[in-house]
Amino acid sequence: MEQVMKNQRVALITFDEQEKVFHLSNSEISYILQIEESEVLAHVYFGKRTTHYHNHKKYPRRDRGFSGNVPLNEDRTYSKDTLPQEYSGHGGMDYRLPALMIRRENGSNLLDLRYESFQIQEGKPNLSGLPQAYIKNDTEAETLIVTLKDREEKIYVDLSYTIYRERAVITRSLKVRNETNDPVMIEKAASFQLDFTNSGRFDEVIALPGAHVKERQMSRQSITDGIKSFESRRGSSSHQMNSFIALTNHATTEFTGEAIGIHLVYSGNHSFEIEKDAIQQFRVIGGINPYNFSWELQPYESFQTPEILLTYSDQGLNGMSQVTHHLLRERVARGRFQYQERPILVNNWEATYFDFTSKKIEAIVDEANELAIEMFVLDDGWFGKRDSDQSSLGDWFEYQGKLKNGLKGIADYVHQKGLKFGLWVEPEMVSSDSQLNRNHPEFMMKEPGRQPSASRSQHVLDFTRKEVRQTIETQLRHLLDSVEIDYIKWDMNRSLSDVYSVSLGKQNQGEVLHRYLLGLYEMMENLTNDYPHILWEGCSGGGGRFDAGLLYYMPQSWTSDNTDAVERINIQYGTSLAYPISAMTAHVSAVPNHQTGRVTSLKTRGDVAMGGVFGYELDLTKLSSEEKQEVAAQVEFYKKIRQTVQYGDFYRLQNPFEQNIASWEFVSKNQQEVLLFINRRLANAQPEFHEVRLVGLSEEKLYQNQIDGKVYSGSELMTIGLYFPDFYGDFQTELIHFMSIDEGE
Ligand code: DGJ
């Protein structure tokens, strides 16, 4: 069916009445779904754009033993057990993983979803209370809402699909509505389902597993028989398994082949499940982890799932990452700093830990000023009676006497020196030894009659409760109103446990984790809206809550507590698969490195950290005068290149998870500036001559190496490439800066 023009704009979504086919498409992608016989909503295709679809790919029919009929349909060749579907309920002879499970008052949990109606709207509906991809105006996107209904009961599912006009992106989420007269219990509500036939297009998945100080290690695996799942059960998106996966083909490289990126815009428990069946079809389901989740849905109420972002490219993993980077940077991150160059900071954590005085801090600030660093961040230890991690979380007022002229004195000192002032907080936590806990022991999350488990000697506040959130928010507001603060690092240093809320009934305890997230998001929305001049940075013991949900409130996040340059290469490389560089903070720290004991040169540490939002995390007063000179040069250099690093296009070139070398590249929007980072991890006596070919340059432009003055055409850098320098020793890096020297530019 031809696309129709709407007010001069090509419609992004069409419905073919005769074939009952919905086609969402723009110049890059197509997403096709079809109402099949007996009103079952089938999935047909997601991928590179097709201009037309003539319903030639209707799912074939075959009578397969033990795959029963679609309920109430006599056709033995037509079964929900094999039909690729858009969103599956439970039962009805579909034995694959369900996306939605609902238990009714009488204990029954059969949910046989059938097509009911649809609407096509301009724009994108707002998901109230949840982070999401947004639009700037209604013409930017169109949304299809397809309503499914249980065959017997008035339980509805509104599947929402938004397609952007100029992005290879589909966003999905859904609302479950209970229009029966009884409450029902939602036991699982995935945000999306994608069923694949045996097309050979996708046979691998990339996930980002890890650990504290070892985040987002790229793991590429075949999709094999049975069920594979990638999930977090820790109450946060977690270090252990990031809330992103990519589907690829075994032949997909960084530059060629198909890839689908799947981001859950959520910071709590998540799961992605992939089930491959006997006929080589597979189903992918993702959303809030059903583990320890249930939601009692009252009559005439609805439940909104978090959103999923599906990004597509046929230009390999870099293509997919770039679509994803642009989407997260341009339509998920918000606020004043969304496109602003981020200040180069020095943070006192690894310089002093809890042990600091005004004198010490002022000395660091003086050095920072000398070195033209732009912001000083006072980390943990400034509040309550906090001299170690044993106390004071929950007491967000300053530690009287620890800083001679108080917090305001430090803030003023920093400002007088012309730097910005940043501060660390950890609002979701409470120490047993705190005024807050002494006054309100009932605020701590714990199971009735049991001692809650401690982690880093701290406990979690019950953020499902308004009064708990308000107590913390009031303290934070007082702090932000009384001291001039330009930046906040919002930390979270443990996983959730003892998940129970006294404010909820016994049948509602499965709601605690999701309500915690809703409470957290509400507080973040309030504070980031009311203090828009503050640059907010997310953190969770490094990158334990580095996810698309948090990015909606805070445009950058601490990537890892691991500041070892060598391990950082892998962490940053893995992170870049799913997140824009403007979100990824990276600091130079002291050697021997505090996490690994490794010694690397200041140059190597600087080169690696310049691959992100740059800063320092060491005692500047302990640097030698040569080191200070080198730091000053790094600061000056990063200021020159940061627009391209933070807002240019990023390409991964050589993968450190696979070899002894790594390289990546940044190209400015106008292709005038190019930054090439190369690294060789370990030396050997008879080294190979490694080479690298650049990408994304203008073929005709001439590019000059800003250090040695050599000139190359974009074409030769991309086709013939360069040798790595003849590195000597372990952990060597080079950061080569090219500028176009074309006439008139
Ligand atoms: C964990 C963070 O990742 C560190 O940078 C530091 O802020 C500590 N917490 C402070 O407790």
Residues whose N, C-alpha, C, O or C-beta is under 5 A from the ligand:
A	BS01	DGJ	W349 D379 D380 D491 C539 S540 G541 G542 D561
